[in-house]
Amino acid sequence: MNEDHLLRRTDFAKLAGVTPTTITAACKRGRSLEPAVVGHRIDPYHPAAVQYMETAARRKAGEPVGRDQRLPPRKPKRSVTMSGLTEQEALDRLPADIRAMVDLPFRELVRMFGTDDRFVAWLKATKEIEIVREKRLKNATAEGLLVSREATRSAVIVPINTAHVKLLADGSKTIAREVHAMAAAGKPVEECEAYVRGEITAFLRPLRSKLAKALAVAARRTDTGATDGDE
């Protein structure tokens, strides 16, 4: 439980405009502030504490007491489900059609599905659809029609990006200096072009071998049914 918003009794007494002794008495068993007591502190957002503040304000002959101005901001709680996921993480894992109904009022759910039997039937149908979808994805992966995002990133995107950076950083400097020297020496354009092609090929040749190796590994994993973590 997030207790950052809880107040010491002396601080709550200042908000209410009463003495700490008065607050201590109100926190005793059976008194008005008892439900708002958390350990040695007070939850100023508890209905009992809010009611106490309003009562204290009325007793001060009309002195304005605005809740939004007098109470410290309350930090949102990070609710955790039984699975260990946060509420938002759990919602993100729901199918889109179910997630769209999470915040619907009960009356609207009844209007849409009528009875609990109809709602259960819909849930079962949705579950079956998700099971079929999962099996199709597994079959497509086993047949080599799908590649995981992580495999694509590590085996394709990263090598290409690395070669691209090296070519722009190191290759461009080397090529520019050599071509400038060749031009100053009166070398023909054809010879300069041949040099540039050779240098670019030297940067790209390792990339081709890396991609070929990655594709071969992916093919073996598909044939044996291995996953990314098996090698």
C-alpha positions as CSV (number, residue, x, y, z in Angstrom):
1,M,0.0,0.0,0.0
2,N,1.3,3.4,-0.9
3,E,1.4,5.5,2.3
4,D,3.1,8.6,0.9
5,H,-0.2,10.6,1.3
6,L,-0.7,9.8,4.9
7,L,-0.3,12.7,7.4
8,R,1.1,12.9,10.9
9,R,-1.6,13.8,13.4
10,T,0.0,17.2,14.1
11,D,-0.1,18.0,10.4
12,F,-3.7,16.9,10.1
13,A,-4.5,19.1,13.2
14,K,-3.1,22.1,11.3
15,L,-5.2,21.4,8.3
16,A,-8.3,21.0,10.4
17,G,-7.5,24.1,12.5
18,V,-7.6,22.3,15.8
19,T,-5.0,21.3,18.4
20,P,-3.1,18.0,18.2
21,T,-4.7,17.0,21.5
22,T,-8.1,17.3,19.8
23,I,-7.0,15.1,16.9
24,T,-5.6,12.5,19.3
25,A,-8.9,12.3,21.1
26,A,-10.8,11.9,17.8
27,C,-8.6,9.0,16.8
28,K,-9.5,6.9,19.8
29,R,-11.6,3.8,19.5
30,G,-15.2,4.6,18.6
31,R,-14.5,8.3,17.8
32,S,-15.0,10.1,14.5
33,L,-11.4,9.8,13.1
34,E,-10.8,6.1,14.1
35,P,-11.6,4.7,10.6
36,A,-9.1,7.1,9.0
37,V,-6.2,6.1,11.3
38,V,-3.3,4.1,9.6
39,G,-0.7,3.2,12.2
40,H,0.3,6.5,13.8
41,R,-0.9,8.6,10.9
42,I,-4.1,9.7,9.3
43,D,-5.4,9.1,5.7
44,P,-6.8,12.6,4.8
45,Y,-8.7,11.1,1.9
46,H,-10.7,8.7,4.0
47,P,-14.4,9.7,4.1
48,A,-14.1,9.9,7.9
49,A,-11.2,12.4,7.7
50,V,-13.0,14.4,5.0
51,Q,-16.1,14.6,7.1
52,Y,-14.1,15.7,10.1
53,M,-12.4,18.5,8.0
54,E,-15.8,19.7,6.8
55,T,-17.2,19.7,10.3
56,A,-14.2,21.6,11.6
57,A,-14.5,24.2,8.8
58,R,-18.2,24.8,9.6
59,R,-17.2,25.4,13.2
60,K,-14.7,28.1,12.2
61,A,-17.5,30.4,11.2
62,G,-17.2,30.2,7.5
63,E,-13.5,30.2,7.1
64,P,-12.9,28.7,3.6
65,V,-11.4,25.2,3.6
66,G,-10.8,23.8,0.1
67,R,-9.9,20.2,-0.1
68,D,-7.9,20.6,-3.3
69,Q,-5.9,23.5,-1.8
70,R,-5.3,22.1,1.7
71,L,-4.5,18.5,1.1
72,P,-1.2,17.2,-0.4
73,P,-1.4,15.5,-3.8
74,R,-2.1,11.8,-3.6
75,K,0.3,9.6,-5.5
76,P,-1.4,6.9,-7.6
77,K,-1.3,3.4,-6.3
78,R,0.5,0.7,-8.3
79,S,-2.0,-2.0,-8.0
80,V,-0.7,-5.5,-8.7
81,T,-2.8,-8.5,-9.8
82,M,-2.5,-12.0,-8.5
83,S,-0.3,-12.9,-11.5
84,G,2.3,-10.3,-10.4
85,L,1.4,-8.0,-13.3
86,T,0.3,-4.4,-12.8
87,E,-3.3,-3.6,-13.6
88,Q,-2.3,-1.9,-16.9
89,E,0.0,-4.8,-17.9
90,A,-2.8,-7.3,-17.3
91,L,-5.2,-5.2,-19.3
92,D,-2.7,-4.9,-22.2
93,R,-2.6,-8.8,-22.4
94,L,-6.4,-9.0,-22.9
95,P,-7.8,-9.4,-26.4
96,A,-8.9,-6.1,-27.9
97,D,-12.6,-6.9,-27.9
98,I,-12.5,-7.9,-24.2
99,R,-10.3,-4.9,-23.2
100,A,-12.9,-2.6,-24.7
101,M,-15.5,-3.8,-22.2
102,V,-13.4,-3.6,-19.0
103,D,-14.7,-0.2,-18.1
104,L,-18.3,-0.7,-19.2
105,P,-20.9,-0.4,-16.4
106,F,-22.7,-3.6,-15.4
107,R,-26.0,-2.3,-16.8
108,E,-24.4,-1.9,-20.2
109,L,-22.9,-5.5,-20.1
110,V,-26.4,-6.8,-19.2
111,R,-27.9,-4.8,-22.2
112,M,-25.3,-6.3,-24.5
113,F,-25.4,-9.9,-23.4
114,G,-28.7,-10.2,-21.6
115,T,-27.9,-13.1,-19.2
116,D,-24.8,-14.6,-17.6
117,D,-25.3,-17.7,-19.9
118,R,-25.0,-15.5,-23.0
119,F,-21.9,-13.7,-21.6
120,V,-20.2,-17.0,-20.7
121,A,-21.0,-18.4,-24.1
122,W,-19.3,-15.3,-25.6
123,L,-16.3,-15.7,-23.4
124,K,-15.9,-19.3,-24.4
125,A,-16.2,-18.4,-28.1
126,T,-13.5,-15.7,-27.6
127,K,-11.3,-18.2,-25.8
128,E,-11.6,-20.7,-28.7
129,I,-10.8,-18.0,-31.2
130,E,-7.6,-17.1,-29.3
131,I,-6.6,-20.8,-29.1
132,V,-7.1,-21.3,-32.8
133,R,-5.1,-18.1,-33.4
134,E,-2.2,-19.3,-31.2
135,K,-2.1,-22.7,-33.0
136,R,-2.0,-21.0,-36.4
137,L,0.9,-18.8,-35.3
138,K,2.8,-21.8,-34.0
139,N,2.2,-23.7,-37.2
140,A,3.3,-20.8,-39.3
141,T,6.4,-20.5,-37.2
142,A,7.2,-24.2,-37.5
143,E,6.7,-24.0,-41.3
144,G,9.2,-21.1,-41.6
145,L,6.5,-18.6,-42.6
146,L,7.1,-16.4,-39.5
147,V,10.3,-15.2,-37.8
148,S,10.4,-13.7,-34.3
149,R,11.0,-10.0,-33.9
150,E,14.0,-10.6,-31.7
151,A,15.6,-13.0,-34.3
152,T,14.9,-10.4,-37.1
153,R,16.5,-7.7,-35.0
154,S,19.6,-9.6,-34.0
155,A,20.2,-11.5,-37.2
156,V,19.2,-8.9,-39.8
157,I,18.7,-5.3,-38.5
158,V,21.7,-5.1,-36.2
159,P,24.3,-6.4,-38.8
160,I,22.9,-4.1,-41.5
161,N,22.9,-1.1,-39.2
162,T,26.5,-1.9,-38.0
163,A,27.7,-2.1,-41.6
164,H,25.9,1.1,-42.5
165,V,27.5,3.0,-39.6
166,K,31.0,1.8,-40.4
167,L,30.6,2.7,-44.1
168,L,29.4,6.2,-43.3
169,A,32.0,6.8,-40.5
170,D,35.2,5.0,-41.5
171,G,34.5,4.2,-45.2
172,S,33.5,7.7,-46.2
173,K,36.7,9.2,-44.8
174,T,39.0,6.6,-46.4
175,I,37.3,6.8,-49.8
176,A,37.2,10.6,-49.9
177,R,40.9,10.9,-49.1
178,E,42.0,8.3,-51.6
179,V,39.8,9.6,-54.4
180,H,41.0,13.1,-53.7
181,A,44.6,11.9,-54.0
182,M,43.9,9.9,-57.2
183,A,42.2,13.0,-58.8
184,A,45.2,15.2,-57.8
185,A,47.5,12.6,-59.4
186,G,45.5,12.7,-62.6
187,K,44.0,9.3,-62.4
188,P,41.1,8.6,-64.8
189,V,37.5,8.6,-63.5
190,E,37.2,4.8,-64.3
191,E,40.0,4.0,-62.0
192,C,38.5,6.1,-59.2
193,E,35.1,4.3,-59.7
194,A,36.8,0.9,-59.5
195,Y,38.5,1.9,-56.3
196,V,35.2,3.1,-54.7
197,R,33.4,-0.1,-55.7
198,G,36.2,-2.1,-54.2
199,E,36.1,-0.2,-50.9
200,I,32.3,-0.4,-50.6
201,T,32.4,-4.1,-51.4
202,A,35.0,-4.6,-48.6
203,F,32.6,-3.1,-46.1
204,L,29.6,-5.1,-47.4
205,R,31.2,-8.5,-47.9
206,P,31.2,-9.4,-44.1
207,L,27.6,-8.3,-43.9
208,R,26.6,-10.8,-46.6
209,S,28.3,-13.7,-44.8
210,K,26.7,-12.7,-41.4
211,L,23.2,-12.7,-43.0
212,A,23.8,-16.0,-44.7
213,K,24.9,-17.6,-41.4
214,A,21.9,-16.1,-39.6
215,L,19.5,-17.5,-42.3
216,A,21.1,-20.9,-42.0
217,V,20.7,-20.9,-38.2
218,A,17.1,-19.9,-38.6
219,A,16.4,-22.7,-41.1
220,R,17.9,-25.3,-38.7
221,R,15.8,-24.0,-35.8
222,T,12.7,-24.3,-38.0
223,D,13.6,-27.9,-39.0
224,T,14.3,-29.0,-35.4
225,G,11.6,-27.0,-33.7
226,A,14.1,-25.2,-31.5
227,T,13.5,-21.8,-30.0
228,D,15.7,-18.7,-29.7
229,G,16.8,-19.7,-26.2
230,D,17.9,-23.3,-27.2
231,E,21.2,-22.3,-28.8
